Amino acid sequence: MDKNTLTGLFLIGLVLIAYQYYLSTTLPPPEEVTTSQTEQQLSSEGESESAVVPGSTDGQAAANSFSQPDQEETFTSIENDVLKLKFSNKGGRLYHAELKNFSKAGEDSGLVTVVDGPQNQWNYHFFTGAGEINTQQAYFKAEKRGAKSVAFVLETAPGQSIEQVYSLKDGEYLLDYDFNMRGFQDQFTNSNRIEFKWENDLLPQEKRIQNERMNSTVYYKEKNDDPSYLSMNSDSEIRLGKTKWVSSKQQFFTNALIAADAFDSAEVELEQPSDADNPDLVATTSARLSFEHNRQADFRFPMQMYIGPTEYKRLKSYGLGMEEQVNLGYAIFAPFSKYLVLPIFKFFEKYVSNYGIVILLMTLFIKMLLMPLTYRSYKSMAKMGALKPEINALKEKYGDDPQKMQQEQLKLWGQAGVNPLGGCLPQLLQMPILISMYYIFPAMIELRQQPFLWADDLSTYDSIMNLPFHIPMYGSHVSLFTLLSGVSSVIFFRLNSQMNSMGNDNAAQMKIFQWFMPLMLVFIFNSFSAALTWYFFLSNVISGLQQIVIKKFFIDEEQIRANLLEAKKKPKKISKWQQRIKDMQKMQEEMAKQQQQDKSGRRRK
């Protein structure tokens, strides 16, 4: 590996460091839910609370006209094979949501909870001729409409009601949700705008809350635009036009509200606390969504909620762009993740159940795929090494004139047909794949809580020892996969330096580089996912073995030197690259002459 290749690898490290700092179509309307013949108010599970119920027509503010101190908060549950949902009659809202197939990190931590508790807001707010109406504190009447459907009805006045209907299907993380109003056609005065305030506290689900905070945000999609998200490094609040969906996205799970058509406008916000402020809260997300009543007797605004994992294939199947919540990297790297890494991973996943072995097979496949580039890289390095005697002779002759030395070296390479970038470019072409792995492995829910060797979860760091103290930039644990990656990097760099036998005045600096780069990676990678550090270790080992095999069986340095010297003697057609070298030489000579003339002119003066 020459200096250019090492520089390329160093750039990978810089990209990773920069990323660490930086991170700090349409669904059809759901069918109308059929009403059941029997209405039932379910038993109370919570404490009795006072509440105000809207519904006055006597000129007072409707939200403050009827107080029902005898009302109690009661809960209704519906579930299917993947979701368990609990609703409160207070506000008619989703109170608690658990994912049956996913557990929180840690032993006996229970199921992943996407929605929990009274601190979350779920409030419809609008004005009528009778005054202001808020549903957050109103007590609705619960009506069970089958095993997987429940409706909450609020009678605000004779002939007027607000209804919220929730329905589940088997095997689906999608919850059909309708907001219905009856008898309000003449109640609106100046504005028939309805505003919905939706606020969520995101609770820890994973091993490291710092990673969760970096990967938790608000995603949204305006109706005629691509999905986007809020970044804590730019805007933590944004106003939108017509909006198709918004979501409270965590590292591996998301809670999205989807309009059948679109919300007229939206305002979304993200707040992330520090450990000092609230060590048990990942973030708070909020959205103010508005739509207009059609001033008809029966008004229906159909929606859906997605409460589930950020599985790329599942989210993509909805045709709403929700798969963009899976971080595949920036636009320049996303195609490598989407069309290379993911398909290869999914292919091996079909036949192998152990994800550590899947990553091993995937690494072998990618290395074989890139073998032609790797061979060209090593062959280019061998060509440059074969010219070592001629390079040394030029150094002795022009050692005191770096500019002349560079000109003669370029001339020698051009005569021998050697491309000095030949060893660097193939390595640089592999960088997007490594960076794609950096993005995609920590975002793949398939790797979550999947054990391999000593790692109990490939989606987060492995740890063989917890330190009683914290080391800045390193952490308070020891990742063995990271240590193996660092050691294999040292060995790989040494193998490359042995293969690239071309003389180098910067040998001492290169040797420092060979130790500094792996050490830097050990500090940076210690808290990265075990899947990524396992891949990096495998990549180093396989690359080292490839290098040994290529050098032993495919590269004859003496023959390469003989071919280069023979090519140097023959007249040959000048290639575009060689022409560029000649142009560079000519430009350098003209610059040298001009500098000499300037010096002579100053002496005469």
C-alpha atoms as one frame of an Amber mdcrd trajectory, in Angstrom:
protein
   0.000   0.000   0.000   1.506   3.346  -1.036   1.097   6.725   0.601  -1.953
   7.578  -1.528  -3.768   4.447  -0.402  -3.010   5.160   3.253  -4.253   8.689
   2.708  -7.486   7.285   1.320  -7.963   5.114   4.390  -7.205   8.086   6.614
  -9.977   9.977   4.826 -12.378   7.188   5.829 -11.476   7.887   9.434 -12.089
  11.595   8.943 -15.479  10.881   7.368 -16.441   8.685  10.311 -15.355  11.311
  12.841 -17.283  14.025  10.999 -20.361  11.847  10.915 -20.161  11.266  14.682
 -20.297  14.981  15.264 -22.883  15.618  12.669 -25.278  13.091  14.139 -25.440
  14.262  17.588 -48.039   6.265  -3.478 -50.635   7.004  -1.316 -52.501   4.475
   0.831 -56.198   3.918  -0.013 -58.661   5.145   2.594 -59.474   2.418   5.089
 -62.970   1.009   4.789 -65.622   2.335   7.092 -65.622   0.291  10.271 -68.933
  -1.391  10.860 -70.632  -0.634  14.111 -71.586  -3.368  16.520 -75.013  -3.893
  17.913 -73.880  -3.713  21.521 -72.125  -0.841  23.249 -70.215  -1.428  26.436
 -68.301   0.714  28.844 -65.327  -1.291  30.094 -64.241  -1.554  33.697 -62.000
   1.025  35.270 -58.262   0.363  35.608 -57.064   3.770  36.688 -57.669   6.366
  39.305 -60.763   8.567  39.202 -60.066  12.011  37.744 -62.093  15.140  37.139
 -62.574  16.096  33.529 -64.265  18.720  31.418 -66.396  17.623  28.528 -67.243
  19.922  25.599 -70.831  20.260  24.513 -72.564  23.540  25.408 -74.714  25.642
  23.143 -75.612  28.351  25.646 -72.970  30.841  24.531 -70.316  29.781  27.056
 -67.073  28.156  25.913 -68.011  24.614  25.034 -64.824  23.152  26.466 -65.624
  24.541  29.873 -69.397  24.057  30.046 -69.809  20.484  31.281 -67.740  19.206
  34.145 -68.019  15.536  35.048 -66.184  15.021  38.315 -67.681  11.556  38.693
 -66.052  10.269  35.493 -63.173   7.826  35.734 -60.458   6.949  33.270 -60.992
   3.466  31.871 -58.956   1.425  29.436 -59.775  -0.775  26.466 -57.316  -3.175
  24.835 -57.197  -4.689  21.373 -54.420  -6.787  19.901 -53.305  -8.964  17.056
 -50.333 -11.296  16.713 -47.764  -8.449  16.545 -49.302  -5.509  18.457 -50.881
  -5.013  21.860 -52.662  -1.665  22.140 -54.315  -0.047  25.132 -56.649   2.949
  24.772 -57.968   5.449  27.308 -61.461   6.865  27.306 -59.899  10.132  28.453
 -59.328  11.882  25.137 -60.193   8.672  23.283 -56.520   8.161  22.647 -53.901
   5.478  22.277 -52.412   5.141  25.763 -49.977   2.239  25.513 -48.482   0.296
  22.566 -46.278  -2.790  22.815 -44.621  -4.828  20.064 -45.054  -8.516  20.840
 -42.060  -9.730  18.821 -39.461  -7.315  20.214 -37.953  -6.943  23.668 -36.092
  -4.049  25.214 -32.351  -4.371  25.735 -31.331  -6.022  28.990 -32.619  -9.013
  30.843 -36.264  -9.041  31.924 -36.813  -5.558  30.453 -40.158  -6.398  28.902
 -41.518  -5.738  25.448 -40.613  -2.722  23.339 -43.014   0.081  24.267 -43.538
   2.666  21.536 -46.296   4.632  23.309 -46.652   4.827  27.066 -48.459   6.854
  29.653 -50.388  10.040  30.258 -47.534  12.403  29.394 -48.218  11.984  25.667
 -50.656  14.451  24.106 -53.515  13.522  21.779 -55.777  16.534  21.404 -58.201
  17.826  18.781 -58.787  21.547  19.007 -61.268  23.717  17.077 -63.772  26.570
  17.478 -67.515  26.541  17.004 -70.172  29.159  17.600 -70.456  27.756  21.123
 -66.787  28.304  21.848 -63.534  26.376  21.988 -63.410  22.572  22.033 -60.472
  20.445  23.237 -60.729  16.653  23.430 -57.633  15.931  25.560 -59.472  16.031
  28.890 -62.896  14.885  27.649 -64.241  11.482  28.660 -65.387   9.462  25.660
 -67.637   6.422  25.725 -65.843   3.242  24.686 -67.615   0.892  22.277 -66.020
  -2.435  21.434 -66.710  -3.248  17.768 -65.340  -6.732  17.449 -62.189  -8.298
  18.870 -59.823  -5.960  17.024 -61.782  -2.721  16.824 -62.848  -0.074  19.324
 -64.635   3.272  18.964 -64.686   6.225  21.349 -67.745   8.477  21.120 -68.184
  11.908  22.704 -71.686  13.452  22.687 -71.114  17.203  22.751 -74.787  18.173
  22.370 -77.987  16.532  21.181 -77.348  15.387  17.615 -73.632  16.258  17.816
 -70.823  13.792  18.402 -67.103  13.237  17.906 -66.006   9.678  17.216 -62.576
   8.039  17.015 -62.440   4.508  15.596 -59.391   2.198  15.785 -59.169  -1.143
  13.922 -56.432  -3.751  13.612 -55.828  -6.539  11.111 -53.939  -9.783  11.758
 -50.206  -9.656  11.137 -50.190  -5.896  10.512 -48.403  -3.060  12.282 -50.834
  -0.694  10.576 -53.731   0.567  12.672 -56.721   1.993  10.770 -57.838   5.197
  12.461 -60.859   7.376  11.629 -61.784  10.755  13.102 -65.510  11.336  12.557
 -67.832  14.242  13.400 -71.636  14.324  13.158 -73.970  17.293  13.378 -71.322
  20.037  13.222 -72.211  21.333   9.766 -73.677  24.578  11.127 -71.485  24.952
  14.185 -68.402  26.522  12.609 -68.306  30.304  12.262 -65.298  31.948  10.662
 -63.015  28.927  10.363 -63.731  25.247   9.942 -60.127  24.351  10.658 -59.388
  21.478  13.064 -55.977  21.207  14.675 -54.587  17.960  16.063 -51.728  18.098
  18.601 -49.736  14.855  18.817 -46.815  14.625  21.228 -44.692  11.588  22.136
 -42.022  10.910  24.715 -39.580   8.404  23.205 -38.427   5.902  25.806 -35.114
   3.977  25.834 -35.251   0.606  24.097 -31.595  -0.137  23.430 -28.286  -0.705
  25.181 -26.858   2.773  24.701 -29.143   5.784  24.960 -26.552   8.037  23.266
 -26.899   5.971  20.073 -30.671   6.138  20.351 -30.588   9.915  20.604 -28.368
  10.161  17.534 -30.812   7.978  15.591 -34.118   9.378  16.892 -35.914  12.226
  15.185 -39.094  13.350  13.427 -39.541  12.207   9.849 -42.145  13.746   7.574
 -43.277  13.721   3.980 -44.969  16.610   2.293 -47.497  15.463  -0.296 -45.491
  16.402  -3.381 -41.989  16.104  -1.970 -39.514  13.477  -0.802 -39.375  12.392
   2.848 -37.129  14.412   5.137 -36.348  14.739   8.824 -35.425  17.156  11.571
 -31.777  17.425  12.516 -30.624  18.628  15.906 -27.687  20.253  14.118 -29.977
  22.503  12.070 -33.690  23.075  12.609 -35.405  21.418  15.579 -38.752  22.794
  14.359 -40.228  23.275  10.908 -43.518  24.306   9.318 -44.834  22.324   6.380
 -47.498  22.583   3.732 -49.721  19.693   2.687 -48.272  16.712   4.536 -48.809
  13.010   3.840 -47.317  11.593   7.038 -45.213  12.370  10.094 -43.442   9.924
  12.386 -41.646   9.717  15.706 -38.698   7.589  14.689 -36.339   5.815  17.088
 -33.270   3.757  16.236 -35.210   0.632  15.211 -38.882   1.549  15.688 -41.258
   4.190  14.458 -44.703   5.545  15.225 -46.183   7.229  12.169 -49.493   8.961
  11.493 -50.552   8.748   7.843 -53.363  10.719   6.218 -55.398   8.945   3.546
 -55.087  12.117   1.462 -53.045  14.768   3.280 -53.046  17.124   6.229 -53.483
  20.730   5.103 -50.478  21.860   7.121 -48.095  20.582   9.763 -45.658  21.902
  12.300 -43.190  19.370  13.709 -40.689  19.722  16.532 -37.948  17.669  18.190
 -36.450  18.104  21.659 -33.600  15.968  22.937 -32.629  16.215  26.612 -29.168
  15.692  28.027 -28.338  12.974  30.537 -28.258  15.633  33.228 -31.771  16.819
  32.360 -33.424  13.432  31.903 -31.295  10.274  31.656 -34.368   8.094  30.969
 -35.773  10.018  28.005 -34.505   9.681  24.453 -36.431  12.606  22.950 -39.775
  14.345  22.777 -41.425  14.732  19.387 -44.502  16.791  18.603 -46.642  17.576
  15.602 -49.473  20.061  15.032 -51.530  18.771  12.127 -54.487  20.614  10.641
 -57.305  19.772   8.280 -60.665  21.346   7.413 -64.205  20.194   8.160 -66.289
  19.940   5.013 -69.348  21.520   6.719 -71.377  18.397   5.985 -73.535  16.608
   8.549 -71.249  13.579   8.477 -67.529  14.312   8.316 -64.850  11.630   8.149
 -61.082  12.114   8.114 -59.462   8.681   7.584 -55.919   7.994   8.721 -53.623
   5.118   9.582 -50.953   4.650  12.213 -47.856   2.555  11.697 -46.535   1.307
  15.038 -43.672  -1.068  14.440 -40.105  -1.818  13.396 -38.168   0.075  10.737
 -37.908  -2.913   8.425 -36.834  -1.575   5.043 -38.756  -4.078   2.916 -41.973
  -3.761   4.938 -41.924   0.049   4.932 -41.146   0.164   1.233 -44.137  -2.082
   0.478 -46.524   0.703   1.543 -45.358   2.926  -1.306 -45.165   6.035   0.879
 -41.419   6.565   1.096 -41.426   5.470   4.738 -38.396   3.246   4.058 -36.352
   6.469   4.043 -36.448   6.216   7.839 -33.839   3.456   7.500 -30.569   5.360
   7.232 -28.735   4.097   4.145 -26.285   6.999   4.133 -26.032  10.218   2.179
 -27.238  10.351  -1.417 -23.789   9.519  -2.810 -23.548   6.323  -0.729 -27.213
   5.250  -0.572 -27.152   3.447  -3.972 -24.351   1.175  -2.725 -26.437   0.340
   0.350 -29.704  -0.062  -1.553 -28.533  -1.966  -4.626 -25.445  -3.822  -3.410
 -25.209  -4.321   0.355 -28.908  -4.924   1.126 -29.577  -7.397  -1.736 -26.450
  -9.419  -0.891 -27.365  -9.439   2.802 -30.955 -10.527   2.049 -29.740 -13.279
  -0.289 -27.536 -14.946   2.318 -30.142 -14.340   5.025 -32.474 -16.745   3.169
 -30.096 -19.664   3.654 -28.209 -18.878   6.888 -29.836 -18.142  10.229 -26.706
 -16.908  12.028 -26.140 -13.254  11.150 -22.438 -13.364  12.022 -22.021 -16.012
   9.329 -24.200 -13.960   6.967 -21.759 -11.051   7.358 -18.828 -13.441   6.777
 -20.346 -14.770   3.539 -21.282 -11.262   2.451 -17.717 -10.041   3.040 -16.267
 -12.958   1.057 -18.674 -12.280  -1.804 -17.882  -8.568  -1.938 -14.141  -9.237
  -1.801 -14.424 -11.716  -4.677 -16.522  -9.193  -6.588 -13.789  -6.590  -6.132
 -10.956  -9.019  -6.838 -10.167  -7.583 -10.309  -9.739  -4.121  -8.803  -7.632
  -5.529  -5.979  -5.393  -7.367  -8.442  -4.917  -4.224 -10.525  -4.018  -2.302
  -7.384  -1.369  -4.780  -6.290   0.008  -5.095  -9.824   0.355  -1.316 -10.076
   2.197  -1.274  -6.760   4.501  -4.028  -8.005   5.258  -2.039 -11.184   6.234
   0.993  -9.184   8.378  -1.166  -6.924  10.117  -2.657  -9.957  11.340   0.826
 -10.903  13.007   1.282  -7.536  16.629   1.294  -8.905  15.757   3.951 -11.481
  13.921   6.039  -8.863  16.926   5.815  -6.515  19.228   6.889  -9.337  17.052
   9.929  -9.993  17.159  10.804  -6.290  20.941  10.729  -6.299  21.092  12.876
  -9.433  18.348  15.404  -8.605  18.083  15.103  -4.836  18.726  18.826  -4.350
  16.106  19.887  -6.914  12.670  18.503  -5.899  10.937  20.067  -8.890  13.356
  18.514 -11.381  13.152  15.229  -9.491   9.374  15.215  -9.843   9.585  15.996
 -13.572  12.037  13.166 -14.217  10.021  10.730 -12.119   6.860  11.523 -14.094
   8.859  11.122 -17.300  10.147   7.708 -16.161   6.650   6.530 -15.272   5.342
   7.725 -18.641   8.101   5.906 -20.549   7.463   2.684 -18.630   3.679   3.005
 -18.925   3.133   3.090 -15.167   0.131   4.924 -13.718   1.033   6.200 -10.217
  -2.689   6.344  -9.363  -3.222   2.723 -10.355  -2.722   1.486  -6.789  -4.851
   4.180  -5.220  -7.956   4.414  -7.379  -9.121   0.791  -6.927  -8.820   1.227
  -3.168 -10.761   4.481  -3.297 -13.509   2.757  -5.294 -13.978   0.385  -2.342
 -14.492   3.252   0.109 -18.212   3.740  -0.650 -18.878   0.101   0.244 -17.138
   0.435   3.614 -18.952   3.692   4.334 -22.257   2.071   3.301 -21.588  -0.661
   5.866 -20.950   2.044   8.444 -24.419   3.476   7.848 -26.484   0.381   7.263
 -25.362  -2.087   9.947 -26.409   0.081  12.923 -29.767   0.730  11.213 -30.701
  -2.863  10.338 -33.302  -4.193  12.752 -32.482  -7.691  11.469 -29.249  -7.480
  13.510 -30.934  -6.226  16.675 -30.352  -8.586  19.633 -28.776 -11.183  17.341
 -25.893 -12.910  19.191 -22.622 -14.040  17.637 -19.614 -15.474  19.473 -19.131
 -13.259  22.551 -21.363 -10.443  21.219 -24.932 -10.592  22.525 -26.238  -7.988
  20.052 -24.710  -7.333  16.634 -26.550  -4.025  16.292 -24.553  -2.442  19.108
 -21.019  -2.735  20.485 -19.651  -5.987  21.910 -18.007  -5.858  25.335 -15.671
  -8.327  26.998 -14.869  -6.008  29.908 -16.477  -3.052  31.638 -13.966  -0.509
  32.929 -14.451   1.219  36.292 -13.674   4.535  34.613 -14.479   6.393  31.393
 -11.804   7.093  28.770 -12.569  10.142  26.579 -13.445   9.157  22.982 -13.107
   5.475  23.951 -15.731   4.748  26.585 -15.923   2.538  29.646 -15.950  -0.855
  27.946 -13.585  -2.948  25.812 -14.806  -4.192  22.434 -12.914  -7.281  21.329
 -14.046  -7.032  17.715 -12.628  -3.506  17.664  -9.303  -4.665  19.109  -9.138
  -7.439  16.497  -9.871  -4.853  13.799  -7.028  -2.681  15.079  -4.523  -5.555
  15.244  -5.520  -6.827  11.786  -5.111  -3.292  10.411  -1.528  -3.130  11.717
  -0.722  -6.493  10.105  -2.443  -5.509   6.864  -0.514  -2.223   6.662   2.771
  -4.049   7.236   1.977  -6.552   4.485   1.263  -3.684   2.118   4.463  -1.852
   2.999   6.441  -5.046   2.315   4.764  -5.518  -1.041   5.286  -1.894  -2.042
   9.058  -2.039  -2.055   9.508   1.290  -3.848  11.895   3.542  -2.016  10.285
   6.267   0.031  11.871   9.236   1.724   8.883   9.356   4.067   9.346   5.818
   5.386   9.483   7.017   8.998   6.284   9.013   8.620   4.614   6.078   6.883
   5.579   3.801   9.740   4.015   6.207  12.238   0.942   6.294  10.024   0.701
   2.500  10.082   0.418   2.581  13.869  -1.542   5.787  14.270  -4.373   4.826
  11.896  -5.277   1.523  13.647  -5.005   3.182  17.060  -7.363   5.935  15.934
  -9.816   3.339  14.605  -9.747   1.472  17.941 -10.847   4.636  19.735 -13.465
   5.554  17.129 -14.917   2.069  16.571 -15.114   0.987  20.228 -18.767   2.032
  20.537 -19.776   1.077  17.000 -21.968  -1.907  16.212 -20.361  -5.326  16.522
 -21.571  -6.113  12.992 -19.471  -3.259  11.599 -16.298  -4.088  13.540 -16.721
  -7.795  12.698 -16.975  -6.852   9.020 -13.935  -4.573   9.276 -11.900  -7.357
  10.887 -12.986  -9.865   8.228 -12.219  -7.369   5.463  -8.664  -6.899   6.753
  -8.058 -10.642   7.096  -9.437 -11.479   3.653  -7.541  -8.584   2.045  -4.313
  -9.760   3.662  -4.845 -13.315   2.396  -5.664 -11.994  -1.077  -2.461  -9.991
  -1.053  -0.341 -12.986  -0.049  -1.909 -15.195  -2.731  -1.583 -12.550  -5.458
   2.053 -11.859  -4.605   2.988 -15.534  -4.414   1.145 -16.918  -7.429   0.222
 -14.056  -9.772   2.977 -11.429  -9.614   6.525 -12.056 -10.825   8.475  -8.920
  -9.907  11.502  -9.815 -12.072   9.298 -10.383 -15.108   7.414  -7.151 -14.436
  10.709  -5.243 -14.306  11.914  -6.831 -17.537   8.638  -5.924 -19.251   8.824
  -2.337 -18.002  12.409  -1.876 -19.213  11.480  -3.358 -22.592   8.458  -1.046
 -22.844  10.706   1.879 -21.986  12.900   1.189 -25.045  10.063   0.855 -27.527
   8.479   3.883 -29.187   4.843   3.878 -28.248   1.720   5.818 -28.919   1.175
   8.499 -26.340  -1.933   7.881 -24.267  -4.127  10.612 -22.876  -2.676  10.038
 -19.427   0.904  10.245 -20.731   0.009  13.386 -22.656  -1.232  14.912 -19.416
   2.100  14.036 -17.803   3.959  15.730 -20.653   1.769  18.784 -20.337   2.473
  18.888 -16.609   6.207  18.619 -17.251   6.081  21.404 -19.811   4.087  23.601
 -17.461   6.540  22.963 -14.641   9.515  23.778 -16.889   7.891  27.044 -17.998
   7.137  27.950 -14.384  10.771  27.210 -13.443  12.045  29.381 -16.306   9.716
  32.206 -15.322  10.879  32.018 -11.702  14.512  32.101 -12.884  13.822  35.137
 -15.065  12.118  36.906 -12.182  15.126  36.267  -9.953  17.515  37.542 -12.656
  15.402  40.661 -13.135  15.451  41.464  -9.430  19.250  41.082  -9.349  19.712
  43.578 -12.221  17.587  46.129 -10.361
